[in-house]
Amino acid sequence: MSGSIPASPSVEAIGPAAATAPRATAPLSPSREAWRRFRKHRLAVISLVVLALIVLGVLAGPLLWPTPIDAIDFTSMLQGPSWAHPCGTDAIGQDLLARLMYGGKISLAVGVAAMLVAVFVGMLIGAISGMASGRLDAALMWVTDMFLSLPQLPLLLLLIYLFRPALQSVLGEQGGIFVLIVVVIGGLRWMPLARLVRAQFLSLREKEFVEAARALGASKLRLVVRHIMPNAMGPAIVAGTIEVANAIIAESTLSFLGVGFPPDVPSWGRMLYDSQDYLQIAPHWALFPGSAIFLAVLSINFIGDGLRDAFDPRRVI
Amino acid sequence: MSRSYLLRRITLAIPSLLAISVILYTILALAPGDPLGDIATNPNVPPAVQLALRAKLGLDDPIWQRYLHWLVAMLQGDWGFSFTSHENVATLIMQRLPVSLALFGCSEVLAVLVAVPVGVLGAARPYSLFDMITNTIAFFGFSLPTFFTGLVLILVFSIKLGWFPFVFESNVTAHGLAWWWIEFKQSIMPIAVIGLFQGASLVRYVRSSMLDVIRLDYVTTARSKGIGSRRVLIRHVVRNGLIPVVTLVAVQLPQIFGATIITEQIFRVPGIGSLLISSILAADTPVVMAVTFVYACLVVLLNLIADMLYVWLDPRIALR
C-alpha cells in the first residue's frame, strides 16, 4: 500500500495516454504545431499572402514605379486609371499609385509602431498588476477600467489638437506628427492587452512549473521573464496583431478628419480626406486608398483570427 | 433590483467621472501655449497689465485650485463661450445633442436587430454553411472603416442612383408624413453605416455567448424533455445567452461614439460629433473641451444604465 497511491490519479492515468495518443508521427515543436494549426485557417493563410503582397508592394513598389509622389501635372488632372497612371491622378495631376505606395508605408509604419507602444505599456501594466496582488493590482485595474471608459476618438482629437504645434516645432513637421500619432494611439489602446496579460499572469503564477522554479530559488524577475512571460505570449501576440489593424484604422480616421498627417504626406486616410470633394467626378481617387485600408485591415484581422486558432491548444479545429 | 445596489453603482460612477475630468484638465494644463494667446505675445500690452490680467483670471494659482474652479464652473453649466461663434457653449451643445443621440440610438437598434438573429442562428448550427458565411461577412463588416463605407454609400446611393441626399438637412420645412419621409431618406445612410459596423462586431459576441450557453446541462435537459428545438433556442438559450451581450455593448460604446463622430462629419449631420471636428479645425478650445467632456459623461452614464439592465436581467449579480 505504501507509496502505491499516486498523488493525483487522474494526471497519472490520463497524462501518458493523452501525450502519446494524438502523436502517431514524430512529435512537433510548439512553433511547428502552431503553424500546422494556423494553416488550417484558410482565410488566414490567404490573408498572410495578401498582407505580404501589400508590404512588398509598399516597400519595393517605388523601385519599379519611380514616379515622384509630388510631381504636379496640370495636363492630367482627376484622370481615371490608365497606362500612364494605373490608379489615376488627383486634383493637381499627382500620380495616385506612387502616393498609394508612399501612404502605405506611412500607414503600416504607424500601425506597427503604435502596436508596439500599446503592447509595451499593456504588458508592463498587466505584468505588474498580475504579479503584485492587493492594493497595487486594484489601483492599476481601476486606472485601466478608467481608460477603457474614456471616449477614444474625441480624446485622440483633443490630444493631437493641443500638442501638435509644440511637437512639430521640436521634431519637424512630419516627425512630430508621426511620433504624436503613434504615442497617442498606442497610449489609448493598451487597456485590453493589460487585462489580458494580467489574467494570464494570475493563472500562470500558480502553476506547478512556476512553483518549481520558485522553489529552485529563481528571483521574481527571472520568474516573470523566463517562465511566465513566454507562456503568456500567445494571447498577447493575437491581441497585438489585431492592434495593428486598429491602429491603422485610427490613423486613417485622424487623417480623414483632417487632423492627422499634413497634405504633403499622403497617408491613406489623408488621400481619402482630399478626395471627398471630388467624389462625383473622380471616384477612383477615394476608392483606391479606401480599398487599400480595407484590404490591409481585413487581412490583419484574419491573420489575428488564425493566430488565435494556432495559439489556443484547447481549441479543437 | 435593490435600491442599495443602485446607490452603490451611482457612487462608483462619480469617482470615475471625476477622474475623467482630472485627465481632461491635466491634458489641457499640460498642453503648450499660453491661454492668454495673443495678449501674451502682444508687445503693446505692458507687462504690468499682463500680470494683473493673469492674477485676475487666476492663471498663477496652484493647479489644483484652477482645476477646482474649472470643475465648479463645468458642474454649474457655465461652459464658457465659443471662440468662433461667440455663443454659449452649453446652448450650442444642447442644440446638437438630440440629433446625435437619435442617430446613436437608431443605429444601435439596427445593430441589435441585425446581430441577434444572425448570431443566434449561427450558434444554433456552429460551423454550418450559414455560420461560416455570416462569420466571414462579419469580419468584412468590422474591417471596413466607417469613413470608407460612408463614402462608398454616398457614391452608390447618392451620386450614381440618386436615391438619398448626401447632405443632411437640419431644417426640414415639410410637415406630417412628408417630414418623416424626408428625415427617413436623409438619415438612412448614416444609420446604416454605424449600425452595420456595430452589428458586425456584435454578431461574433452574440454567437460566442450563445455557444457558451448552448452547451450547458439545462439546455440538454430541456431537449431531452422533448421540447422543440426552436422553443429551446428561444425560451432557454437566447434569454440567458443575451445577458452578457448587454455588457459587451456597453464596453464597445467608446468605439461607437468614434463611429458616430466620423459619420456625422461625412454626412454633415449637425450633431455634437461634427461640432467637435469643426471646433478642432477652428482651434475653438472651450467647445472642444466641453464636447469631449459630454462624450465622457455619456459613456459613464450609458455604462451605468447597462449595469442596471444587467442586474435587472440577472438578479444574481447584485448579490455578489
HADDOCK unambig.tbl for C-alpha pairs under 7 A between the chains (distance, minus, plus):
assign (segid A and resid 146 and name CA) (segid B and resid 16 and name CA) 6.38 0.50 0.50
assign (segid A and resid 149 and name CA) (segid B and resid 254 and name CA) 6.64 0.50 0.50
assign (segid A and resid 149 and name CA) (segid B and resid 299 and name CA) 6.38 0.50 0.50
assign (segid A and resid 149 and name CA) (segid B and resid 300 and name CA) 6.82 0.50 0.50
assign (segid A and resid 150 and name CA) (segid B and resid 254 and name CA) 6.68 0.50 0.50
assign (segid A and resid 150 and name CA) (segid B and resid 296 and name CA) 5.89 0.50 0.50
assign (segid A and resid 151 and name CA) (segid B and resid 254 and name CA) 4.69 0.50 0.50
assign (segid A and resid 151 and name CA) (segid B and resid 295 and name CA) 6.20 0.50 0.50
assign (segid A and resid 151 and name CA) (segid B and resid 296 and name CA) 5.56 0.50 0.50
assign (segid A and resid 151 and name CA) (segid B and resid 299 and name CA) 6.99 0.50 0.50
assign (segid A and resid 152 and name CA) (segid B and resid 254 and name CA) 5.89 0.50 0.50
assign (segid A and resid 152 and name CA) (segid B and resid 255 and name CA) 6.77 0.50 0.50
assign (segid A and resid 152 and name CA) (segid B and resid 258 and name CA) 6.89 0.50 0.50
assign (segid A and resid 153 and name CA) (segid B and resid 258 and name CA) 5.09 0.50 0.50
assign (segid A and resid 154 and name CA) (segid B and resid 292 and name CA) 5.60 0.50 0.50
assign (segid A and resid 155 and name CA) (segid B and resid 292 and name CA) 6.77 0.50 0.50
assign (segid A and resid 161 and name CA) (segid B and resid 280 and name CA) 6.56 0.50 0.50
assign (segid A and resid 162 and name CA) (segid B and resid 31 and name CA) 5.68 0.50 0.50
assign (segid A and resid 163 and name CA) (segid B and resid 31 and name CA) 5.94 0.50 0.50
assign (segid A and resid 163 and name CA) (segid B and resid 32 and name CA) 6.78 0.50 0.50
assign (segid A and resid 166 and name CA) (segid B and resid 32 and name CA) 6.49 0.50 0.50
assign (segid A and resid 249 and name CA) (segid B and resid 145 and name CA) 6.50 0.50 0.50
assign (segid A and resid 279 and name CA) (segid B and resid 155 and name CA) 6.82 0.50 0.50
assign (segid A and resid 280 and name CA) (segid B and resid 159 and name CA) 6.43 0.50 0.50
assign (segid A and resid 290 and name CA) (segid B and resid 148 and name CA) 5.71 0.50 0.50
assign (segid A and resid 294 and name CA) (segid B and resid 143 and name CA) 6.14 0.50 0.50
assign (segid A and resid 294 and name CA) (segid B and resid 144 and name CA) 5.35 0.50 0.50
assign (segid A and resid 294 and name CA) (segid B and resid 145 and name CA) 6.88 0.50 0.50
assign (segid A and resid 297 and name CA) (segid B and resid 143 and name CA) 5.67 0.50 0.50
assign (segid A and resid 298 and name CA) (segid B and resid 140 and name CA) 6.50 0.50 0.50
assign (segid A and resid 298 and name CA) (segid B and resid 143 and name CA) 5.08 0.50 0.50
